[in-house]
Amino acid sequence: GEFDIGMQKEVSEEIVSKLGFDTERGRLDVSAHPFTSGMSSKDVRVTSRYRTDEWYQGLAAMIHEGGHAIYEQSLGDSATTIDTALSMGTHESQSLFWERHVGLSKPFWEFATPKLKSKFPDVFDDKTSSEDIYGAVNAVSPSLIRVEADELTYPLHVILRYNIEKDVIGGKLEVDGIPDRWKADMKSMLDVDVPDD
């Protein structure tokens, strides 16, 4: 189908706000790569990227980044350590909780499907059920792109990167060997052919 970016942004904003993002204390925008930036708990900015040929990656990214933002907005306002993010690990756990555990669940799609139907009635018609969408977003299909990976292969992307970084830092892999190692590991771990660097 064809998915208007403005409509995708609207449905993403509606969903992330229902999950707990406070639009009075932050912004939701569009950028080339999704990210969250918190100036304080009262100024948290979130972006996502959207494509007109599919709808899910933009929404999933907004939910993920919204998880970061909800965590940031939940911190206190003092300058003390207690009111700062605990760690990047904690931060990522919050974003992945919303994206993966909530956003891939059946109850979530029972909630979100009517919102998609209202914005894209030509694609999500009366025959499209929340079960259909739940099945589609949980399909396993290896990908070149980590942030677009499914629930099963996402951890393999992380392991692949960790192993390469560990070997570079440990002196077992030269920087100029990374592309060949990347291609080999993508093939052996994910059965994905890397077309070019």
C-alpha positions in Angstrom: 0.0 0.0 0.0 0.8 3.7 0.0 1.1 5.2 3.5 1.1 9.0 3.9 3.9 10.1 6.2 1.7 12.7 7.9 -0.9 10.1 8.7 1.7 7.7 10.0 3.1 10.5 12.2 -0.4 11.2 13.5 -1.1 7.5 14.4 2.3 7.2 16.0 1.8 10.3 18.1 -1.6 9.1 19.2 -0.3 5.7 20.2 2.9 6.9 22.0 0.8 9.5 23.9 -1.6 6.7 25.1 1.5 4.7 26.2 2.5 7.6 28.5 4.5 10.2 26.5 3.6 13.7 27.7 3.4 16.0 24.7 3.3 19.0 27.1 6.8 18.1 28.1 8.3 17.0 24.8 8.0 16.9 21.0 7.5 14.1 18.4 9.2 14.8 15.0 10.5 13.2 11.8 14.2 12.7 11.0 16.5 10.5 8.9 17.2 8.2 11.9 15.1 7.7 15.0 16.5 9.1 18.3 15.5 10.6 21.6 17.2 13.6 23.3 16.3 14.7 26.8 17.3 18.2 27.9 15.4 17.6 31.1 12.4 15.7 32.2 10.4 18.7 30.9 11.9 18.8 27.5 12.3 15.4 25.8 12.4 15.2 22.0 11.7 12.1 20.0 12.0 11.5 16.3 11.2 8.6 14.0 11.6 7.9 10.3 8.8 6.9 8.0 8.5 5.5 4.4 5.6 5.7 2.1 5.8 2.0 1.0 5.3 0.5 4.5 3.9 1.6 7.9 5.4 -0.6 10.6 9.0 0.5 10.9 8.1 4.1 11.7 5.6 3.1 14.3 7.9 0.6 15.9 10.7 3.2 16.0 8.4 5.7 17.6 7.3 3.2 20.3 11.0 2.4 20.9 12.1 6.0 21.1 8.9 6.8 23.1 10.1 4.2 25.7 13.3 6.2 26.1 11.3 9.4 26.3 8.8 8.1 28.9 11.8 7.0 31.0 13.4 10.5 30.7 10.1 12.2 31.5 9.8 10.0 34.7 13.0 11.4 36.1 12.9 14.1 38.8 13.9 17.7 38.2 16.8 18.1 40.7 20.4 18.2 39.8 21.1 15.2 42.0 22.3 11.8 40.8 19.0 10.2 41.7 17.3 12.2 39.0 19.6 11.1 36.2 19.3 8.1 34.0 20.8 5.1 35.7 22.6 3.7 32.7 22.4 3.2 28.9 21.4 -0.4 29.8 18.5 0.7 31.8 17.5 3.2 29.2 17.6 0.6 26.4 15.6 -1.8 28.6 12.8 0.7 28.9 12.7 1.4 25.1 12.8 -2.3 24.3 10.1 -3.1 26.9 7.7 -0.8 25.1 8.7 -1.8 21.5 9.2 -5.5 21.9 7.1 -6.7 24.9 4.2 -4.3 24.6 4.3 -3.4 20.9 4.4 -7.0 19.7 1.7 -8.3 22.0 -1.9 -9.3 21.0 -3.5 -6.9 23.5 -1.5 -4.0 21.9 -2.7 -4.8 18.4 -6.3 -5.1 19.7 -5.8 -1.5 20.9 -3.8 -0.2 17.8 -5.7 -1.9 14.9 -8.7 0.5 15.0 -6.3 3.4 14.9 -4.6 2.0 11.8 -7.9 1.3 10.2 -9.1 4.9 10.8 -6.0 6.4 9.1 -5.5 3.8 6.3 -8.9 2.4 5.5 -7.9 1.4 2.0 -5.2 -1.0 3.3 -6.7 -2.0 6.7 -10.3 -2.8 5.7 -13.1 -4.5 7.7 -11.5 -7.9 6.8 -8.2 -7.0 8.5 -8.2 -8.2 12.1 -5.9 -7.4 15.0 -4.8 -11.1 14.7 -3.7 -10.5 11.1 -1.6 -7.5 12.1 -0.2 -9.3 15.2 0.9 -12.1 12.9 2.4 -9.8 10.3 4.5 -7.8 12.8 5.7 -10.9 14.5 6.8 -12.7 11.3 10.5 -13.9 11.4 12.5 -12.7 8.4 16.2 -12.0 8.6 17.2 -8.4 7.6 20.3 -6.4 6.9 19.1 -3.7 9.2 19.2 -4.2 13.0 16.5 -1.7 13.9 14.2 -3.5 11.4 15.0 -7.0 12.6 12.4 -9.3 14.0 12.2 -10.5 17.6 14.2 -13.7 16.9 17.1 -12.2 14.8 17.5 -8.9 16.6 19.7 -10.3 19.3 21.9 -11.9 16.6 22.6 -8.4 15.2 23.7 -7.3 18.7 25.9 -10.4 19.2 27.5 -9.9 15.7 28.4 -6.3 16.5 29.7 -7.2 20.0 31.9 -9.9 18.7 33.4 -7.7 16.0 34.0 -4.8 18.5 35.5 -7.2 21.0 37.9 -8.6 18.4 38.9 -5.1 17.2 39.5 -3.8 20.7 41.3 -7.0 21.6 43.7 -6.7 18.7 42.4 -9.9 16.9 40.8 -8.0 14.0 42.2 -5.0 12.1 39.8 -2.2 11.2 40.3 -2.8 7.5 39.1 -6.4 8.1 35.7 -5.4 9.5 33.9 -5.4 6.1 34.9 -9.0 5.3 34.2 -10.1 8.8 30.8 -8.3 8.7 29.8 -10.1 5.5 30.9 -13.5 6.8 29.1 -13.1 10.1 25.9 -11.8 8.5 25.9 -14.9 6.3 26.8 -17.4 9.1 24.6 -15.9 11.8 21.6 -14.6 9.8 21.9 -16.2 6.4 21.9 -12.7 4.9 24.1 -11.7 2.0 25.6 -8.2 2.3 25.5 -6.6 -1.2 28.1 -3.9 -0.5 29.8 -2.0 2.3 
